[in-house]
Amino acid sequence: MIVAPSILSADFANLQRDVEMINRSTADWFHVDVMDGVFVPNISFGFPVIRAIKKHVQKPMDVHLMIVQPERFIKDFKDAGADHLSVHYEACTHLHRTLQEIKKHGMKAGVAINPHTSVSLLEDVLPLIDIVCMMSVNPGFGGQKFIEGTYKKIKELRLLISKVNSKTLIEIDGGVDLTNAPLLLKVGADILVAGNTIFSSDDPMETIAILKQSKLASNV
């Protein structure tokens, strides 16, 4: 299983410090949320910040675009340092073409889905998807309460992945904490994105280590 701390919850006044903490931790990826104030009611950061972060990261950058018309910026995000690029199903008119373009630029291709979006809508493009980023809160803000219906959606997506014989990974983004992490893994999640749980902790590195151990708890 993979733990991807969300730097949206990091201390932006000490961002390099927090990036270096993740480098030293047992976390696997950096999760980077890009918001445009249009697709979601919030604005995060853009290329200058991502390029600055890239200078210090020692692990893959998992970039999640919560923006309209993401296809306009695929090469720009690759150039800024993205290793994986996830676009929202709800924001892409031509999703198949967008996924092909992401892969053409040498990145892992991801599709994010909002809580109201059925996983069945991904069936025809699952062979092209490396990561499904399943939103377990409504996108746009950190610190929201986990949506309990996510467990059912994970099970449905796991069955669909098996049906089409895909190697797609399931990523859960929103409200992930030490309590629900084992159950998320038990029902089929592969990647846990955690923001507030990690960065509001008294010992973020220890919290990351506990999240990494959630796989053991999920097998009990």
Buried (B, 14 or more C-beta within 10 A) or exposed (E): BBBBBBBBBBEEEEBEEBBBBBEEBBBBBBBBBBBBEEBBEBEBBBBEBBEBBBEBBEBBBBBBBBBBBBBEBBEEBBBBBBBBBBBBBBBBEEBEEBBEBBBEBEBBBBBBBBBEBEBEEBBEBBEBBBBBBBBBBBBBEBEBEBBEEBBEBBEBBBEBBEEEEBEBBBBBBBBBBBEBBBBBBBBBBBBBBBBBBBBEBEEBBEBBBBBBBBBEBBEE
